[in-house]
Amino acid sequence: METSRTALAIAAALGAACTEASSPVSSTVASPVAPPEHLHDTGIDADGVLPFAPQYPLWTDGATKRRWIWLPPGTSIDASDPDAWVFPAGTKLWKEFAFGARVVETRLAERLTDGTWRYAAYVWTADGSDAVVAPHGASIELPELGAGRRHDVPSAGDCLLCHDTSPDRTPILGFSAVQLGAARIAARTPTEAAALGYLHANCGHCHDATGELAELGLDLRADAVHTTVGRASRAPLPADVTAARLRVIPGDPSHSVLLGRMASRAPQHQMPPLGTRVVDDEAVALVGRWITELEP
């Protein structure tokens, strides 16, 4: 993919370090500095802004997305740790969300000079002429996609639920060795590679071995998903949803808790728990095929 190759070139090469001393992966807090009011004032149209596309996009109810990154001239990304790239101060990333022909929002993540990250979501006007910051989030009606369809725009605080700011983790989810194809997923079949990539991108940023949910013992990063196969779920689904008690049962997707949660949008059961109101049917089918392929 051309955009991925372009973005990977920015990273210089895996194992390369920034020319200056690297800052920690992230600050322990998000920046309190207010973002620009209008998207066009964030630098999205500046020289040097490059598009990129992750291999395994995050599901957002069928939204199509475009993404861009900008690095200050003369800087580079410290990629010495393939699981935690360090972005130089001044880095900016944008992600645009569209449903059909309608662009509804564009999000910004920016690393400031003090090492903190600033997050903002910009909601587009109905005529598409401007996008204005929505610090408290918004809920946008999407009647063209069906009665009752809405898209939730996150507040600045909501962004921190996914973009972890702890010192040993990178808050950027879609720009990494796995996502840009610089690191391959160890898999036995193409179906397994695709399924592990999907789980890595959509689940592994919360369910890993070091974050706040580590005590669950559920690591869904691509290189660790197999550790959950055959293990009992700490939160099994009730019998009226499925009789599932194990997270992944080889050869039996219909009784695997992991797939049951992916296929639900009941608030008490669904995974992911936020950012989506519609089941990703293609992903459910994909992960189901992978579980079916697993040998008991």
C-alpha positions as CSV (number, residue, x, y, z in Angstrom):
1,M,0.0,0.0,0.0
2,E,1.6,3.3,-1.1
3,T,0.4,5.4,1.9
4,S,1.8,2.8,4.3
5,R,5.2,2.8,2.5
6,T,5.2,6.6,2.6
7,A,4.4,6.7,6.3
8,L,7.0,4.0,7.1
9,A,9.7,6.1,5.4
10,I,9.0,8.8,8.0
11,A,9.8,6.4,10.8
12,A,13.3,6.2,9.3
13,A,13.6,2.4,10.0
14,L,12.9,0.1,12.8
15,G,15.6,0.3,15.4
16,A,16.6,3.8,14.4
17,A,16.6,6.4,17.1
18,C,15.8,10.1,17.0
19,T,18.8,12.3,16.4
20,E,18.0,14.1,19.7
21,A,17.6,12.4,23.1
22,S,14.2,10.7,23.1
23,S,11.5,11.8,25.5
24,P,9.6,9.1,27.4
25,V,7.0,7.2,25.4
26,S,4.3,9.5,26.7
27,S,3.5,11.8,29.6
28,T,1.5,10.6,32.5
29,V,-1.2,13.2,31.7
30,A,-2.8,14.7,28.7
31,S,-2.1,18.3,27.9
32,P,-4.4,21.0,29.4
33,V,-3.6,23.3,26.5
34,A,-6.7,24.1,24.5
35,P,-6.5,23.1,20.8
36,P,-7.3,25.5,17.9
37,E,-11.0,26.2,17.4
38,H,-11.0,25.3,13.7
39,L,-9.4,22.3,12.0
40,H,-7.8,24.3,9.3
41,D,-5.7,26.0,12.0
42,T,-4.2,22.7,13.2
43,G,-1.7,22.5,10.3
44,I,-3.5,19.7,8.4
45,D,-2.9,21.6,5.1
46,A,0.8,22.3,5.8
47,D,3.7,21.1,3.7
48,G,5.0,17.7,4.7
49,V,1.7,16.3,5.9
50,L,1.7,12.7,4.6
51,P,-1.2,10.1,4.3
52,F,-0.9,6.6,5.8
53,A,-3.2,3.6,6.2
54,P,-2.9,0.9,8.9
55,Q,-3.2,-2.7,7.9
56,Y,-5.8,-3.4,10.5
57,P,-8.2,-0.5,10.9
58,L,-10.2,0.1,14.0
59,W,-13.9,-0.6,13.4
60,T,-16.2,2.4,13.8
61,D,-19.6,1.2,12.5
62,G,-18.6,1.1,8.9
63,A,-17.0,4.5,8.7
64,T,-14.4,5.1,6.1
65,K,-11.3,6.8,7.3
66,R,-8.4,8.8,6.1
67,R,-5.3,9.5,8.1
68,W,-2.3,11.8,8.0
69,I,0.9,12.4,10.0
70,W,3.3,15.4,10.2
71,L,6.7,15.4,11.9
72,P,8.7,18.6,12.5
73,P,11.5,19.0,10.0
74,G,14.7,17.4,11.0
75,T,13.0,15.0,13.5
76,S,12.3,11.3,13.3
77,I,10.5,8.6,15.2
78,D,12.5,6.4,17.7
79,A,11.5,2.9,16.5
80,S,14.1,1.0,18.6
81,D,11.2,-0.6,20.5
82,P,8.8,-2.0,17.9
83,D,6.0,-2.1,20.4
84,A,6.4,1.4,21.6
85,W,7.5,3.9,19.1
86,V,8.5,7.3,20.5
87,F,7.2,10.3,18.6
88,P,9.1,13.6,18.7
89,A,7.6,16.8,20.2
90,G,5.5,18.5,17.5
91,T,4.2,15.3,15.9
92,K,0.6,15.7,14.7
93,L,-1.7,12.9,13.5
94,W,-5.2,13.3,12.0
95,K,-8.0,10.9,11.4
96,E,-11.1,11.7,9.3
97,F,-14.4,9.8,9.7
98,A,-16.9,9.6,6.9
99,F,-20.2,7.7,6.4
100,G,-21.0,7.4,2.8
101,A,-20.2,10.7,1.1
102,R,-20.6,12.6,4.4
103,V,-17.5,13.6,6.4
104,V,-18.6,13.9,10.0
105,E,-15.5,14.5,12.1
106,T,-11.7,14.7,12.1
107,R,-9.6,13.9,15.2
108,L,-6.2,15.3,16.1
109,A,-3.5,13.9,18.3
110,E,-0.5,16.2,18.9
111,R,2.6,15.9,21.0
112,L,3.5,19.2,22.6
113,T,6.9,20.5,23.5
114,D,6.6,19.4,27.2
115,G,6.0,15.8,26.1
116,T,2.2,15.7,26.8
117,W,-0.3,14.8,24.2
118,R,-3.3,16.9,23.2
119,Y,-6.4,15.4,21.7
120,A,-9.3,17.1,20.0
121,A,-12.3,16.1,17.8
122,Y,-13.6,18.5,15.1
123,V,-17.2,18.2,13.9
124,W,-17.8,19.2,10.3
125,T,-20.6,21.6,9.4
126,A,-23.5,20.3,7.3
127,D,-22.2,22.0,4.2
128,G,-18.7,20.7,4.7
129,S,-17.2,24.1,4.7
130,D,-15.6,24.0,8.2
131,A,-14.8,21.7,11.1
132,V,-15.1,23.1,14.7
133,V,-13.6,21.7,17.8
134,A,-16.0,19.8,20.1
135,P,-14.3,19.6,23.5
136,H,-17.3,18.0,25.1
137,G,-18.0,15.6,22.3
138,A,-21.2,15.3,20.2
139,S,-23.8,12.8,18.9
140,I,-24.5,13.1,15.2
141,E,-27.6,11.7,13.5
142,L,-27.0,9.6,10.4
143,P,-30.5,9.2,8.9
144,E,-29.0,8.2,5.6
145,L,-27.8,5.0,7.2
146,G,-31.1,4.1,8.8
147,A,-33.5,5.1,11.4
148,G,-31.9,5.8,14.8
149,R,-28.3,5.6,13.5
150,R,-25.9,8.0,15.3
151,H,-22.2,8.6,15.5
152,D,-20.6,9.5,18.8
153,V,-17.8,12.1,18.7
154,P,-15.5,11.7,21.8
155,S,-14.8,14.4,24.2
156,A,-11.2,15.3,25.1
157,G,-11.5,13.1,28.2
158,D,-13.0,10.2,26.2
159,C,-9.9,10.1,24.1
160,L,-7.9,9.1,27.1
161,L,-9.9,5.9,27.5
162,C,-8.2,4.4,24.5
163,H,-5.1,6.6,24.1
164,D,-3.2,5.5,27.2
165,T,-0.9,8.2,28.6
166,S,1.1,6.0,31.1
167,P,4.9,6.4,30.8
168,D,5.7,3.0,29.4
169,R,3.1,3.0,26.6
170,T,2.6,4.8,23.3
171,P,-0.8,6.5,22.9
172,I,-0.8,6.2,19.1
173,L,-2.6,3.1,18.0
174,G,-2.6,3.0,14.2
175,F,1.0,4.0,13.5
176,S,3.2,1.1,14.6
177,A,5.4,-1.7,13.3
178,V,2.5,-4.1,13.0
179,Q,0.1,-1.6,11.5
180,L,2.5,-0.3,8.9
181,G,3.7,-3.8,7.9
182,A,7.2,-3.5,9.3
183,A,6.6,-6.4,11.7
184,R,4.9,-9.6,10.5
185,I,2.3,-11.4,12.5
186,A,3.3,-15.0,13.2
187,A,0.4,-17.1,11.8
188,R,-0.2,-20.5,10.3
189,T,-2.8,-19.4,7.7
190,P,-4.0,-16.2,6.1
191,T,-7.2,-16.4,8.0
192,E,-5.3,-16.5,11.3
193,A,-3.1,-13.6,10.3
194,A,-6.1,-11.5,9.5
195,A,-8.0,-12.5,12.7
196,L,-5.0,-11.8,15.0
197,G,-4.4,-8.5,13.2
198,Y,-8.0,-7.5,13.8
199,L,-7.9,-8.4,17.5
200,H,-4.5,-6.7,17.9
201,A,-5.9,-3.4,16.5
202,N,-9.4,-3.5,18.0
203,C,-8.8,-5.1,21.4
204,G,-5.1,-5.3,22.1
205,H,-4.6,-1.7,23.0
206,C,-6.7,-2.3,26.2
207,H,-6.3,-6.0,26.6
208,D,-2.5,-6.5,27.0
209,A,0.0,-7.6,29.6
210,T,0.9,-4.1,31.0
211,G,-2.2,-1.9,31.0
212,E,-4.9,-1.3,33.5
213,L,-6.7,-4.6,32.5
214,A,-3.6,-6.7,32.7
215,E,-4.9,-8.4,35.9
216,L,-7.5,-10.1,33.7
217,G,-4.8,-12.2,32.1
218,L,-6.4,-11.5,28.7
219,D,-3.7,-10.4,26.2
220,L,-5.1,-9.8,22.7
221,R,-2.0,-8.4,21.0
222,A,-1.1,-10.3,17.9
223,D,1.8,-12.1,19.4
224,A,-0.1,-13.2,22.5
225,V,-3.6,-14.0,21.5
226,H,-2.9,-17.8,21.6
227,T,-2.4,-17.5,25.4
228,T,-6.1,-17.0,25.8
229,V,-7.2,-20.1,23.9
230,G,-8.9,-22.6,26.2
231,R,-8.8,-20.3,29.2
232,A,-11.8,-19.7,31.4
233,S,-13.4,-16.3,31.1
234,R,-13.3,-14.0,34.1
235,A,-16.6,-12.6,33.0
236,P,-18.6,-15.4,31.2
237,L,-21.7,-14.5,29.3
238,P,-25.1,-15.4,30.7
239,A,-26.9,-18.5,29.5
240,D,-29.5,-16.5,27.6
241,V,-26.7,-15.1,25.4
242,T,-24.6,-18.2,25.1
243,A,-23.4,-21.0,27.3
244,A,-19.8,-19.9,26.7
245,R,-17.5,-20.1,29.7
246,L,-14.1,-20.3,27.9
247,R,-12.6,-17.3,26.1
248,V,-11.8,-19.2,22.9
249,I,-12.8,-22.9,22.4
250,P,-10.9,-24.4,19.5
251,G,-13.3,-25.5,16.8
252,D,-16.3,-24.1,18.6
253,P,-16.9,-20.4,17.8
254,S,-20.5,-20.4,19.0
255,H,-19.5,-21.2,22.5
256,S,-16.4,-18.9,22.7
257,V,-16.9,-15.8,25.0
258,L,-14.6,-13.7,22.8
259,L,-16.8,-14.1,19.8
260,G,-20.0,-13.7,21.8
261,R,-18.9,-10.3,23.0
262,M,-17.8,-9.2,19.5
263,A,-21.3,-10.2,18.2
264,S,-23.2,-8.3,20.9
265,R,-24.1,-4.6,21.2
266,A,-25.9,-5.0,24.5
267,P,-24.1,-2.5,26.7
268,Q,-23.4,-5.0,29.5
269,H,-21.9,-7.6,27.1
270,Q,-20.4,-5.9,24.0
271,M,-16.8,-5.6,23.1
272,P,-15.4,-3.1,22.4
273,P,-17.4,-1.3,25.1
274,L,-17.3,2.1,23.4
275,G,-16.9,3.8,20.0
276,T,-19.3,1.4,18.3
277,R,-23.1,0.8,18.1
278,V,-23.1,-1.7,15.2
279,V,-21.6,-5.2,15.1
280,D,-18.8,-5.7,12.7
281,D,-20.3,-8.7,10.9
282,E,-17.3,-9.3,8.7
283,A,-14.9,-9.4,11.7
284,V,-17.3,-11.8,13.6
285,A,-17.2,-14.1,10.6
286,L,-13.4,-13.8,10.3
287,V,-12.7,-14.5,13.9
288,G,-15.3,-17.3,13.8
289,R,-13.4,-19.0,10.9
290,W,-10.1,-18.7,12.8
291,I,-11.6,-20.3,15.9
292,T,-13.1,-23.1,13.7
293,E,-9.6,-23.7,12.2
294,L,-8.0,-24.1,15.7
295,E,-7.3,-27.7,16.6
296,P,-9.1,-28.9,19.8
